[in-house]
Amino acid sequence: MTKRTRRAFLVESGVGLSAAWIATNWTGILEAKERAAKAAAGAPAKLDFFSEDQAAEVDAIASQIIPTDATPGAHEARCVYFIDRGLATFLKDSQPVYTQGLVDLQAKTKEMFPSASRFSGLTADQQIQVLTAIEKTPFFGAVRNHTIIGMFSNPVHGGNADNIGWKLIGYDNALNWKQPFGYYDGVKS
């Protein structure tokens, strides 16, 4: 019988655990792969957590957080789809914040503008007034953080459509970098 080292044991355990995790999550992995391929092919995204009405409200909020002006904003970057996908997967703990926050948003909208039917139907100035009134709430904080993350995340996660956020900050997603012009290895001055 061969004596096993601790390193060999850890490697074999890691391989076994990785294989078990992949086997357990295989359908989710395939679904994520298919969704990323559809998104890359330009297929329309579907909502997993939000209703169409809820998505319109969150999109209106995100569009005030990163507005469209001379450059595209959160709406064009499709941040609402990043948030929606996150709430259906890795942000599940934030679901109650969004669910209650959307109810509270509707109530605040009605309180401030009684004739308004919904937040997304308000003018930009009115939307800013409502958002200023709720800016210290956990809901607004979550939407703000998730909008910013969605704007600059990898597009396969649902946001940053057409690399809008990356273009905005000048990020080049190149995997191969070349030395800058004028760089000569080993040359001494």
C-alpha positions in Angstrom: 0.0 0.0 0.0 1.3 3.4 -1.0 1.5 6.2 1.6 -0.6 9.1 0.5 0.5 12.6 1.2 -1.6 15.3 2.6 -1.3 17.3 -0.7 -2.5 14.3 -2.7 -5.4 13.8 -0.4 -6.4 17.5 -0.7 -6.1 17.4 -4.5 -8.2 14.3 -4.7 -10.8 15.7 -2.3 -11.0 19.0 -4.3 -11.5 17.1 -7.5 -14.2 15.0 -6.0 -16.0 18.0 -4.5 -15.7 19.9 -7.7 -17.2 17.0 -9.7 -20.0 16.6 -7.1 -20.8 20.3 -7.3 -20.9 20.3 -11.1 -23.1 17.2 -11.1 -25.5 18.8 -8.6 -25.7 22.1 -10.5 -25.4 20.8 -14.1 -28.9 22.0 -15.2 -28.3 25.5 -13.8 -24.9 25.6 -15.5 -26.5 24.6 -18.8 -29.3 27.1 -18.3 -26.8 29.9 -17.6 -24.8 28.9 -20.7 -27.9 29.0 -22.9 -29.0 32.3 -21.5 -25.6 33.9 -22.1 -25.6 32.5 -25.7 -29.1 33.9 -26.3 -28.0 37.3 -24.9 -24.9 37.3 -27.1 -27.1 36.5 -30.1 -29.4 39.5 -29.3 -32.4 37.4 -28.3 -34.9 39.4 -26.2 -34.3 38.9 -22.5 -37.1 37.5 -20.3 -37.8 38.5 -16.8 -37.4 36.0 -14.0 -38.4 37.9 -10.9 -40.1 41.2 -11.9 -43.5 41.5 -13.6 -43.4 43.8 -16.6 -44.9 46.6 -14.5 -42.3 46.2 -11.7 -39.5 46.1 -14.3 -40.8 49.4 -15.7 -40.6 51.0 -12.3 -37.1 49.7 -11.5 -36.0 50.7 -15.0 -37.3 54.3 -14.4 -35.4 54.4 -11.1 -32.2 53.1 -12.7 -32.6 55.7 -15.5 -32.6 58.4 -12.9 -29.5 57.0 -11.2 -27.5 56.7 -14.4 -29.4 58.9 -16.9 -29.1 59.0 -20.6 -27.5 62.3 -21.8 -24.7 62.6 -24.3 -23.9 59.0 -23.5 -26.1 56.0 -23.0 -27.4 55.4 -19.5 -28.8 52.5 -17.3 -31.8 52.0 -19.6 -29.7 51.4 -22.7 -27.3 49.2 -20.7 -30.4 47.1 -19.7 -29.5 47.3 -16.0 -33.0 46.2 -15.1 -32.3 42.8 -16.6 -29.1 42.5 -14.5 -31.1 43.3 -11.4 -33.9 40.9 -12.4 -31.5 38.0 -13.0 -29.6 38.8 -9.8 -32.8 38.7 -7.7 -33.7 35.3 -9.3 -30.2 33.9 -8.4 -27.4 35.4 -6.4 -29.4 38.4 -4.9 -32.3 36.3 -3.6 -31.8 37.8 -0.1 -32.7 41.2 -1.6 -36.1 40.0 -2.9 -38.1 41.3 0.1 -36.3 44.7 -0.1 -37.5 45.1 -3.7 -41.0 43.7 -3.1 -41.7 46.0 -0.2 -39.7 48.8 -1.8 -41.9 48.8 -4.9 -45.1 48.9 -2.7 -43.6 51.8 -0.8 -42.5 53.6 -4.0 -46.1 53.4 -5.3 -47.4 54.8 -2.0 -44.9 57.7 -1.9 -45.7 58.4 -5.6 -49.5 58.6 -4.8 -48.8 60.7 -1.6 -46.7 63.3 -3.5 -48.6 63.2 -6.8 -52.2 62.0 -6.2 -53.1 62.0 -9.8 -50.2 59.8 -10.9 -50.9 56.2 -11.6 -47.3 55.0 -11.3 -43.8 56.3 -10.7 -42.6 55.5 -14.2 -45.4 57.8 -15.6 -44.0 60.9 -13.7 -41.9 63.5 -15.4 -38.2 63.4 -14.8 -38.4 66.2 -12.2 -41.2 64.5 -10.4 -39.3 61.2 -10.3 -36.3 63.0 -8.8 -38.6 64.5 -6.1 -39.9 61.0 -5.2 -36.4 59.5 -5.2 -35.1 62.3 -3.0 -37.9 61.5 -0.5 -36.9 57.8 -0.4 -33.1 58.0 -0.9 -32.3 56.9 2.6 -34.4 53.7 2.4 -32.8 50.2 1.9 -34.8 49.9 -1.3 -33.2 52.9 -2.9 -29.8 51.9 -1.7 -30.2 48.4 -3.2 -31.5 49.7 -6.6 -28.6 52.3 -6.7 -25.9 49.7 -5.9 -27.4 47.1 -8.3 -27.8 49.7 -11.1 -24.1 50.7 -10.8 -23.0 47.0 -10.7 -25.2 46.2 -13.7 -23.9 49.1 -15.6 -20.3 48.0 -15.4 -20.5 44.2 -15.0 -19.7 41.6 -17.6 -22.6 41.6 -20.2 -23.2 37.9 -19.8 -24.8 38.7 -16.4 -27.6 40.7 -18.1 -26.5 44.3 -17.8 -23.9 46.4 -19.6 -25.6 45.7 -23.0 -23.2 46.3 -25.9 -20.5 47.0 -23.4 -22.0 50.5 -22.8 -20.6 50.8 -19.3 -17.2 49.7 -20.3 -17.1 52.1 -23.3 -18.1 54.9 -20.9 -15.1 54.4 -18.7 -12.7 53.3 -21.4 -12.3 49.7 -20.4 -11.0 47.4 -23.1 -12.0 43.8 -22.4 -9.0 42.5 -24.3 -7.5 39.2 -23.1 -4.2 39.8 -24.8 -2.2 42.9 -24.1 0.8 44.1 -26.1 3.6 46.2 -24.7 3.0 49.9 -25.3 4.7 51.6 -28.2 8.2 52.5 -27.4 8.8 49.7 -24.8 11.9 47.7 -25.4 12.8 44.9 -23.1 16.4 45.0 -22.0 17.3 48.3 -23.5 19.3 50.5 -21.2 19.5 54.2 -21.6 
